[in-house]
């Protein structure tokens, strides 16, 4: 399939704007859009340069002329919209969280596999070239053995009690907000870069404001985790949407027996490399980068790449997979299911006052067991399914 892919979009907000820009840059044709109402859809389609508006998601998926559907609707609608798109024969990019429960995420993985469609979740921070460079350093042994990690994802857009959004209400956003929304990105990147799964975690969460916009709030504003990776490395993760001055601050730091590495999403052109004898900044340069980093480094050094570029690289990979390619490190529905299972483990641990919960890759949510940090790490080999 060498022609431009015809793309449909369910949703008309911020993420739909990001998706349409990325689709166009990836040689897609933004063909159809549906939003919460026909009027909203008309406005969004015109603003985003999409060829036509469909009255609703059902009409969009039933049209039959779309190669790929981007699901950018509220979390509670992801299952319905994704199943409809798959049933219509489309490939699917579904925003995270893939589903608000792990059981529903499992349904979507199975449906995509049965349909034989490419099915991806935009864990796009994988697509910063310097995040991939950090991954290469770990894989090549430059850090030695990873011993500890420190990571956070901090925002301030829900800092005040008057700040509200559909994500803050469980019926639309799900039982988890801060962790499912941004903590899932953080865990995905930690696992992707380190090459290790989180095998157990202990979590505490907090809902600071019991009400927003006149409606009760039950999902969390903040989450703090202790984690243990499959190789025994210990780490801390902090997630908050109430951190003044932090707009989109995703940061991780891995400490090995030889070197440390630190990546900051708001400073995406550099890595901090720490050593006992001295530290240095490694700047993005595709001419000297690891092959996987250079592949997504589409501009010369000194021409800054950012969030939209990472998103475009992700969509480009998905469209390549639709055409029969096998792009390295593309996040699939299997990764979305992994995030859903971690989210349920966080909520389960927090509900028990921070008890340790097993999160080994083969541990399903309904069989997740409580454990202690002294338990011997499960080092069983892992396989990843491509939905």
Secondary structure as the mmCIF struct_conf table of DSSP 4:
data_model
#
loop_
_struct_conf.conf_type_id
_struct_conf.id
_struct_conf.beg_label_comp_id
_struct_conf.beg_label_asym_id
_struct_conf.beg_label_seq_id
_struct_conf.end_label_comp_id
_struct_conf.end_label_asym_id
_struct_conf.end_label_seq_id
BEND BEND1 UNK A 3 UNK A 3
HELX_LH_PP_P HELX_LH_PP_P1 UNK A 4 UNK A 4
STRN STRN1 UNK A 5 UNK A 10
BEND BEND2 UNK A 13 UNK A 13
HELX_RH_AL_P HELX_RH_AL_P1 UNK A 14 UNK A 25
TURN_TY1_P TURN_TY1_P1 UNK A 26 UNK A 27
STRN STRN2 UNK A 28 UNK A 34
BEND BEND3 UNK A 36 UNK A 37
HELX_RH_AL_P HELX_RH_AL_P2 UNK A 38 UNK A 48
TURN_TY1_P TURN_TY1_P2 UNK A 49 UNK A 49
BEND BEND4 UNK A 51 UNK A 51
STRN STRN3 UNK A 52 UNK A 53
BEND BEND5 UNK A 55 UNK A 56
HELX_RH_AL_P HELX_RH_AL_P3 UNK A 57 UNK A 62
BEND BEND6 UNK A 63 UNK A 63
BEND BEND7 UNK A 67 UNK A 67
STRN STRN4 UNK A 68 UNK A 71
BEND BEND8 UNK A 73 UNK A 73
HELX_RH_3T_P HELX_RH_3T_P1 UNK A 75 UNK A 77
HELX_RH_AL_P HELX_RH_AL_P4 UNK A 78 UNK A 87
TURN_TY1_P TURN_TY1_P3 UNK A 88 UNK A 89
STRN STRN5 UNK A 91 UNK A 94
HELX_LH_PP_P HELX_LH_PP_P2 UNK A 95 UNK A 95
BEND BEND9 UNK A 96 UNK A 98
BEND BEND10 UNK A 100 UNK A 101
HELX_RH_AL_P HELX_RH_AL_P5 UNK A 102 UNK A 115
TURN_TY1_P TURN_TY1_P4 UNK A 116 UNK A 116
STRN STRN6 UNK A 119 UNK A 120
HELX_RH_3T_P HELX_RH_3T_P2 UNK A 124 UNK A 127
BEND BEND11 UNK A 128 UNK A 128
HELX_RH_AL_P HELX_RH_AL_P6 UNK A 129 UNK A 139
TURN_TY1_P TURN_TY1_P5 UNK A 140 UNK A 143
BEND BEND12 UNK A 145 UNK A 145
STRN STRN7 UNK A 146 UNK A 154
TURN_TY1_P TURN_TY1_P6 UNK A 157 UNK A 158
BEND BEND13 UNK A 160 UNK A 160
TURN_TY1_P TURN_TY1_P7 UNK A 161 UNK A 162
HELX_RH_3T_P HELX_RH_3T_P3 UNK A 166 UNK A 168
BEND BEND14 UNK A 169 UNK A 169
HELX_RH_AL_P HELX_RH_AL_P7 UNK A 170 UNK A 173
BEND BEND15 UNK A 175 UNK A 175
BEND BEND16 UNK A 177 UNK A 177
HELX_RH_AL_P HELX_RH_AL_P8 UNK A 178 UNK A 178
HELX_RH_PI_P HELX_RH_PI_P1 UNK A 179 UNK A 183
HELX_RH_AL_P HELX_RH_AL_P9 UNK A 184 UNK A 194
BEND BEND17 UNK A 195 UNK A 195
STRN STRN8 UNK A 198 UNK A 206
BEND BEND18 UNK A 208 UNK A 208
BEND BEND19 UNK A 210 UNK A 210
STRN STRN9 UNK A 211 UNK A 212
TURN_TY1_P TURN_TY1_P8 UNK A 213 UNK A 214
STRN STRN10 UNK A 215 UNK A 216
BEND BEND20 UNK A 219 UNK A 219
BEND BEND21 UNK A 221 UNK A 221
STRN STRN11 UNK A 222 UNK A 229
TURN_TY1_P TURN_TY1_P9 UNK A 230 UNK A 231
BEND BEND22 UNK A 232 UNK A 232
STRN STRN12 UNK A 234 UNK A 240
BEND BEND23 UNK A 241 UNK A 241
TURN_TY1_P TURN_TY1_P10 UNK A 244 UNK A 245
BEND BEND24 UNK A 247 UNK A 248
STRN STRN13 UNK A 249 UNK A 256
BEND BEND25 UNK A 257 UNK A 258
STRN STRN14 UNK A 260 UNK A 264
HELX_RH_3T_P HELX_RH_3T_P4 UNK A 265 UNK A 267
TURN_TY1_P TURN_TY1_P11 UNK A 268 UNK A 269
STRN STRN15 UNK A 270 UNK A 275
TURN_TY1_P TURN_TY1_P12 UNK A 276 UNK A 277
STRN STRN16 UNK A 278 UNK A 283
HELX_LH_PP_P HELX_LH_PP_P3 UNK A 284 UNK A 284
TURN_TY1_P TURN_TY1_P13 UNK A 286 UNK A 288
BEND BEND26 UNK A 289 UNK A 289
HELX_RH_AL_P HELX_RH_AL_P10 UNK A 291 UNK A 295
TURN_TY1_P TURN_TY1_P14 UNK A 296 UNK A 296
BEND BEND27 UNK A 299 UNK A 299
TURN_TY1_P TURN_TY1_P15 UNK A 301 UNK A 302
BEND BEND28 UNK A 303 UNK A 303
HELX_RH_AL_P HELX_RH_AL_P11 UNK A 307 UNK A 322
TURN_TY1_P TURN_TY1_P16 UNK A 323 UNK A 324
TURN_TY1_P TURN_TY1_P17 UNK A 328 UNK A 329
STRN STRN17 UNK A 332 UNK A 332
HELX_RH_AL_P HELX_RH_AL_P12 UNK A 333 UNK A 351
TURN_TY1_P TURN_TY1_P18 UNK A 352 UNK A 353
BEND BEND29 UNK A 354 UNK A 354
STRN STRN18 UNK A 356 UNK A 358
TURN_TY1_P TURN_TY1_P19 UNK A 361 UNK A 362
HELX_RH_3T_P HELX_RH_3T_P5 UNK A 365 UNK A 367
STRN STRN19 UNK A 370 UNK A 371
TURN_TY1_P TURN_TY1_P20 UNK A 373 UNK A 374
BEND BEND30 UNK A 375 UNK A 375
HELX_LH_PP_P HELX_LH_PP_P4 UNK A 376 UNK A 378
#
